[in-house]
Amino acid sequence: MDIPKSPCADIKDEERRVGELVNLPASYSDEEEKAVVRKIDMIILPFLCFVFFLQYLDKQSLSYAGVFGLMGDLNLTSSQYSWCSSIFYVGQLVSEYPFIYLMSRLPLTKFVGVTVIVWGGMCMCLAAPKTYNGFAAVRFLLGFSEGAVSPAFVTITSIWYRQKEHTTRTALWISMNGLAQVIGCLLMYGIGKNTALSIAPWRVLFLICGAMTSAAGVCFLVLMPSGPKDAWFLNAREKEVLRQRMAQDHEGGDKTSFSIPQLKEALTDPKAWLVFWFGVLVTMQSPVLTFASLVIESLGYSKLDTMLYTAPSGAVQMALLWIGVALAAILPRQRTLVALMLIIPPLVGTVFLFKLDLSAEWGMIAMSWLASCITASMSILLSLSASNVKGNTKRAIVNTMFFIGYCAGCIGSPQLWTNRPRYTEGVITSIVTWCLLFVAVIVYRLLCMQDNKQREAKAGASVDMSGDMLEENGLHGADMTDKNDPSFRYAL
């Protein structure tokens, strides 16, 4: 039968060759594979880590700005300050709808590089407003321009790395959240110590962060390859090794086509909707990160001391995240159980924030560090999404569903953090949503176990589909979804 021509000239040939490799033994040595993975780690991971570091530094800068005079300079009320946090995620949420289409139609890394440059420019513009309305408008545009980064990074991770490698690599770039918090506090401390500045310290912070981000975007645009075929740092043999190793997970790389059947499959998959709820529930605690510095300042500490006492929060986050990675390595087939274990420490910290008296100053500070450890469980959940979703369009949609939920949680939750210094409503909401996330992870695990059990039962009676049958069913070889690939097993 006639096959419509692909938007990319040789995608069909590439997919067919990958499909042929799926059931063949690997024709490369362990040493060759390790050398290729090492090169990918040296080129791809630093790009992901640095851009993600800058994204979180931009987000967290609002917290530092709040301590160093933002609220007074712009005459913000507590409610308006909360909206400055929320409106960023309104912009990010709005951007997900066009970006979900563009990320599956355009070369992914080039698209992301352009958005990073734009977001850097928007961050620098935050130094200009003199009113709440102007600042809120720029925050919205900043959120809009950042909308592609996180879902795109999940996809990029799944393009370059095999399923068993997703947890560690995802954890590496997500751990930049904690590092950004440490570096951001120290950066703000250094800026605040300089008494010779001609403009407010918080304006200087936005200018520095924005300039670094735009420079990183240019590097990302020019140097980051679109996929394994464009890997300028690999020779022909290494590209072939990479193609074969990814074929073992039925992964054919980035495509520039949008599949309506995959869209329908994603929207009717209960596991995809649980991924959406992961995004909502894991970020209902996010105001702890934004408001922790204000909590510490409200205990009577100076602005500079507040930065120093907030900084360890990032280190605690990183420590718990890598404890999670270690647990995932010890229990490689039990990532959902690891996620459940990682929910417990921040839940305990949040309960203590609710129960401790304000006179227990160091107790409140330590519990704010512990309560802010949301990235550890988020890392494991994102790695599950990278491992358990196949198909170019479906993967883009499910990743975007997670970040739509993420935005929804980040929009709603700051509105509950307005009553300083206890923020009682916000703390109670955090406790409830941690418990709901615990339940959602259990349900996700049970659904994956059920699907795997059904596939194992059918495995003995099933036969491999021929290339013609794959094309007739619209699967196109390597771009099969997890549902349509009978040999696929969901990571637990």
C-alpha positions in Angstrom: 0.0 0.0 0.0 1.1 3.6 -0.6 2.6 5.3 2.5 2.3 9.1 2.7 5.7 10.8 2.6 7.2 11.8 6.0 8.0 15.4 6.9 11.6 14.2 7.3 13.1 12.7 4.1 14.4 9.4 5.6 12.3 8.8 8.7 10.5 5.8 7.3 13.7 4.1 6.2 15.2 4.8 9.7 12.1 3.5 11.5 12.1 0.3 9.3 15.7 -0.3 10.1 15.2 0.2 13.8 12.2 -2.2 13.6 14.4 -4.8 12.1 16.9 -4.4 14.8 14.5 -4.9 17.7 14.6 -8.7 17.7 18.3 -9.0 16.7 21.2 -9.5 19.1 23.3 -6.4 19.6 26.3 -6.2 17.3 28.5 -4.0 19.6 30.7 -4.6 22.6 30.1 -3.5 26.1 33.2 -1.2 25.8 31.7 0.5 22.7 28.4 1.0 24.5 30.1 2.5 27.6 32.1 4.8 25.4 29.0 6.1 23.6 27.1 6.6 26.9 30.1 8.4 28.4 30.1 10.8 25.5 26.4 11.5 25.8 26.8 12.1 29.5 29.6 14.6 28.8 27.6 16.6 26.1 23.9 16.1 26.5 23.6 16.1 30.3 25.5 19.3 31.0 23.1 21.1 28.6 20.1 19.7 30.4 21.5 20.4 33.9 22.6 24.0 33.2 19.4 25.1 31.6 17.3 23.4 34.3 19.5 25.1 36.9 18.8 28.5 35.3 15.1 27.8 35.1 14.8 27.1 38.8 17.1 30.0 39.7 14.6 32.3 37.7 11.6 30.8 39.6 13.2 31.0 43.0 14.5 34.6 42.5 11.0 35.9 43.3 11.5 34.6 46.9 14.9 36.4 47.3 13.5 39.6 45.7 10.7 39.5 48.2 13.2 39.6 51.1 15.3 42.4 49.5 12.6 45.0 49.0 10.5 44.0 46.0 7.2 44.2 48.0 8.1 47.6 49.4 9.4 49.1 46.1 6.3 48.0 44.2 3.8 48.5 47.1 2.7 44.9 47.0 0.2 43.4 49.4 0.5 39.8 50.5 -2.2 38.8 48.1 -0.5 40.6 45.2 2.9 38.9 46.0 1.1 35.5 45.9 -0.3 36.4 42.5 3.1 37.3 41.3 4.0 33.7 42.1 0.8 32.2 40.6 0.7 34.2 37.4 4.1 32.8 36.3 2.4 29.4 36.1 -0.7 30.8 34.4 1.7 31.8 31.6 3.3 28.4 31.6 -0.1 26.7 31.5 -1.3 28.8 28.6 1.9 28.0 26.7 1.5 24.2 27.1 -1.4 24.1 24.5 0.6 25.5 21.6 3.9 24.0 22.7 2.5 20.4 22.8 1.9 20.7 19.1 5.1 22.6 18.2 7.3 20.2 20.2 6.0 17.3 18.1 6.3 19.2 14.8 9.5 21.1 15.1 13.1 19.9 15.8 12.8 19.7 19.6 16.2 21.1 20.7 16.1 24.0 18.3 12.6 25.0 19.5 13.7 24.8 23.1 16.9 26.8 22.4 14.8 29.7 21.0 12.4 29.6 24.0 15.4 29.7 26.4 16.8 32.9 24.7 13.3 34.5 24.9 12.9 33.6 28.5 16.3 35.1 29.4 15.1 38.3 27.9 11.9 38.3 29.8 13.8 37.7 33.1 15.9 40.8 32.5 12.7 42.7 31.8 11.6 41.9 35.4 14.1 44.5 36.6 12.2 47.3 34.9 8.6 47.5 36.3 7.7 50.0 38.9 4.1 48.8 39.6 2.4 45.6 40.4 0.6 45.4 37.0 3.8 45.8 35.1 5.7 43.2 37.1 2.8 40.7 36.9 2.6 41.1 33.1 6.3 40.3 32.7 6.0 37.4 35.1 3.2 36.0 32.9 5.4 36.3 29.8 8.3 34.7 31.6 6.2 31.7 32.5 4.9 31.5 29.0 8.4 31.4 27.5 9.6 28.7 30.0 6.7 26.3 29.2 8.6 24.1 26.8 11.6 23.3 28.9 10.5 20.7 31.5 8.3 18.5 29.2 10.9 18.7 26.5 13.7 17.5 28.8 11.7 14.4 29.7 11.4 13.6 26.0 15.1 14.4 25.4 16.1 12.0 28.2 14.0 9.2 26.7 15.5 9.8 23.2 19.2 9.5 24.3 19.0 7.0 27.2 17.5 3.6 27.7 14.7 2.9 30.2 17.0 1.6 32.9 19.1 4.8 32.7 16.2 7.3 33.1 16.1 7.5 36.9 19.7 8.6 37.3 19.7 11.0 34.4 16.4 12.6 35.3 17.6 13.0 38.8 20.8 14.7 37.7 19.0 17.5 35.9 16.2 17.8 38.5 18.8 18.0 41.3 19.8 21.4 39.8 16.7 22.7 41.7 18.5 22.2 45.0 21.8 23.5 43.6 20.0 26.6 42.2 18.5 27.3 45.6 21.9 27.2 47.3 23.6 29.3 44.6 20.7 31.7 44.4 20.8 32.4 48.1 24.5 33.0 48.0 24.2 35.2 44.9 21.5 37.3 46.5 23.7 37.5 49.6 26.6 38.8 47.6 24.5 41.3 45.7 22.9 42.5 49.0 26.3 43.0 50.6 27.2 45.5 47.9 26.1 48.9 49.1 27.3 50.8 46.1 24.6 49.6 43.7 22.8 52.3 41.7 19.6 50.2 41.6 17.8 47.9 44.0 19.5 44.6 44.7 16.5 42.6 43.5 16.6 44.3 40.1 20.3 43.4 39.8 19.5 39.8 40.5 17.0 39.6 37.6 19.4 41.2 35.2 22.2 38.7 36.1 19.9 35.7 35.9 18.4 36.8 32.6 21.7 37.5 31.0 23.1 34.0 31.9 19.9 32.4 30.6 20.0 34.0 27.2 23.7 33.1 26.8 22.8 29.5 27.7 20.0 29.5 25.2 22.3 30.5 22.4 24.7 27.7 23.3 21.8 25.2 23.5 20.4 26.3 20.1 23.8 26.0 18.3 25.4 23.0 20.0 22.6 20.7 21.2 21.9 18.0 18.6 18.3 17.3 17.6 18.8 13.6 18.0 21.2 10.6 17.7 21.5 11.1 13.9 22.7 14.7 14.4 25.1 13.9 17.2 28.2 15.9 16.0 30.3 14.4 18.9 29.8 10.8 17.7 31.5 9.2 14.7 29.6 6.9 12.2 30.3 3.7 14.2 29.2 5.3 17.5 26.0 6.5 15.9 25.3 3.0 14.8 25.9 1.7 18.3 23.6 4.3 19.7 20.9 3.4 17.2 21.1 -0.2 18.0 21.1 0.3 21.8 18.0 2.5 21.6 16.3 0.0 19.3 16.4 -2.5 22.2 13.8 -0.2 23.9 12.0 0.3 20.5 13.1 4.0 20.7 13.8 5.6 17.3 14.6 9.1 18.3 12.9 12.4 17.8 10.2 12.6 15.0 8.5 15.7 13.5 5.0 14.2 13.0 1.8 14.6 15.0 -0.4 11.4 15.3 -4.1 11.9 16.0 -4.4 8.2 17.1 -1.7 8.7 19.7 -3.5 11.8 20.9 -6.7 9.8 21.4 -4.8 7.0 23.1 -3.1 9.4 25.6 -6.4 11.0 26.5 -8.1 7.6 27.1 -5.2 6.1 29.1 -5.9 6.1 32.9 -2.1 6.0 33.6 -1.7 9.2 31.6 -4.3 10.9 33.8 -2.6 9.7 36.9 0.6 11.4 35.6 -1.5 14.6 35.3 -2.5 14.2 38.9 1.1 13.6 39.9 1.9 17.0 38.5 -1.0 18.7 40.5 -0.3 17.0 43.8 3.5 17.1 43.9 3.4 20.9 43.3 0.7 21.9 45.7 3.6 22.0 48.2 5.7 24.3 46.0 4.9 27.5 48.0 7.1 26.1 50.8 10.0 26.9 48.4 8.8 30.4 47.6 7.7 31.5 51.1 10.4 29.7 53.2 12.6 32.7 53.1 9.7 35.0 54.2 9.0 32.5 57.1 12.6 32.7 58.2 12.7 36.5 57.9 9.4 36.8 59.9 11.2 35.1 62.8 13.3 38.2 63.2 16.4 37.5 61.1 18.1 40.2 59.0 17.8 40.0 55.1 21.4 38.7 54.8 21.0 36.1 57.6 17.7 35.0 56.0 19.6 34.2 52.7 22.2 32.2 54.6 19.6 30.2 56.6 17.6 29.5 53.5 20.5 28.2 51.5 20.8 24.8 53.2 17.3 24.0 52.1 18.7 23.3 48.6 21.4 21.0 50.0 18.8 19.0 51.9 16.7 18.7 48.8 19.7 17.4 46.8 20.6 14.9 49.6 17.1 13.4 49.7 16.9 13.3 45.9 20.1 11.3 45.7 19.0 9.0 48.5 16.0 8.3 46.2 18.3 7.6 43.3 20.3 5.2 45.5 17.1 3.5 46.6 16.0 3.2 42.9 19.4 1.6 42.1 18.9 -0.9 45.0 15.3 -1.5 44.0 15.4 -1.0 40.2 12.0 -2.5 39.5 10.3 -0.8 42.4 10.4 2.9 41.6 6.9 3.5 42.7 7.8 2.2 46.2 10.8 4.5 46.2 8.5 7.4 45.4 6.2 6.5 48.3 9.2 6.4 50.7 10.3 9.9 49.4 6.9 11.4 50.2 7.3 10.7 53.9 10.1 13.1 54.9 8.6 16.3 53.5 5.2 15.2 54.8 6.7 14.9 58.3 8.4 18.4 57.9 5.1 19.9 56.9 3.3 18.4 59.9 6.0 19.9 62.2 5.6 23.3 60.5 1.9 23.1 61.4 2.5 22.0 65.0 5.7 23.7 66.2 5.5 27.0 68.1 7.1 30.0 66.4 9.4 30.3 69.4 11.1 27.2 68.2 13.1 29.2 65.7 15.7 26.6 64.6 13.0 23.9 64.7 10.9 26.0 62.2 14.0 26.6 60.0 14.9 22.9 59.9 11.4 21.8 59.2 11.1 24.4 56.4 14.2 22.7 54.8 12.6 19.3 55.1 9.2 20.4 53.9 10.7 21.9 50.8 12.0 18.5 49.5 9.5 18.0 46.7 12.0 17.4 44.0 13.0 14.0 45.3 9.6 12.3 44.6 9.1 14.5 41.5 12.4 13.1 40.0 11.2 9.5 40.4 7.8 10.3 39.0 9.2 12.0 36.0 11.6 9.1 35.3 8.5 6.8 35.4 6.8 9.0 32.8 10.0 8.8 30.6 10.1 5.0 30.9 6.4 4.2 30.6 5.3 6.2 27.7 6.2 5.4 24.0 5.3 7.1 20.8 6.4 10.5 19.7 3.1 12.3 20.0 1.8 10.3 23.0 5.0 11.0 24.9 4.8 14.7 24.2 1.1 14.8 25.3 1.7 12.8 28.5 4.7 14.9 29.5 2.7 18.0 28.8 -0.2 16.7 30.9 2.2 16.3 33.8 3.3 19.9 33.5 -0.2 21.2 33.0 -1.0 19.6 36.3 2.2 21.1 37.7 1.1 24.5 36.6 -2.4 24.1 38.0 -0.9 23.2 41.4 1.5 26.1 41.3 -1.3 28.5 40.3 -3.7 27.5 43.0 -1.4 26.8 46.0 0.2 30.3 46.5 -3.3 31.8 47.0 -3.5 29.8 50.3 -0.2 31.2 51.6 -1.2 34.7 52.5 -1.5 34.8 56.3 2.0 35.4 57.7 3.9 34.0 59.5 2.1 30.6 60.0 0.5 30.3 56.6 -1.9 27.8 58.2 -4.2 27.2 55.2 -1.3 26.5 52.9 0.4 24.1 55.4 -2.8 22.1 55.9 -3.3 21.9 52.1 0.2 20.6 51.7 -0.4 17.8 54.3 -3.6 16.7 52.5 -2.1 16.7 49.0 1.0 14.7 50.1 -1.5 12.1 51.4 -3.4 12.2 48.1 -0.2 11.8 46.1 0.6 8.7 48.2 -2.7 7.2 47.1 -2.3 8.2 43.5 1.2 6.5 43.3 -0.3 3.3 44.7 -3.1 3.3 42.1 -0.5 3.9 39.3 1.6 1.0 40.5 -1.5 -1.4 40.5 -2.5 -0.4 37.0 1.1 -1.0 35.7 1.2 -4.4 37.4 -2.2 -5.3 35.9 -1.1 -4.4 32.4 2.2 -6.3 32.7 0.4 -9.3 34.0 -2.0 -9.3 31.0 0.9 -8.9 28.6 2.8 -11.8 30.1 -0.3 -14.0 29.8 -0.6 -13.1 26.1 3.1 -13.4 25.4 3.2 -17.1 24.7 0.3 -16.9 22.2 1.4 -13.7 20.4 3.4 -13.4 17.2 5.5 -10.6 15.9 3.8 -8.1 13.7 5.3 -7.7 10.2 6.4 -4.4 8.9 3.4 -4.3 6.5 1.0 -4.9 9.4 2.6 -2.2 11.5 2.2 0.3 8.7 -1.4 -0.8 8.1 -2.2 -0.1 11.7 -0.4 3.3 11.7 2.3 2.2 14.1 5.2 2.9 11.7 7.8 0.7 13.3 9.8 2.5 16.0 7.0 5.0 16.7 4.8 2.4 18.3 3.1 3.5 21.6 3.5 1.5 24.8 0.0 0.2 24.3 0.6 -1.1 20.8 4.0 -2.7 21.5 3.3 -6.2 22.8 6.8 -6.7 24.1 6.8 -3.5 26.2 6.6 -3.8 30.0 5.8 -0.9 32.3 8.4 0.1 34.9 7.0 -0.2 38.4 
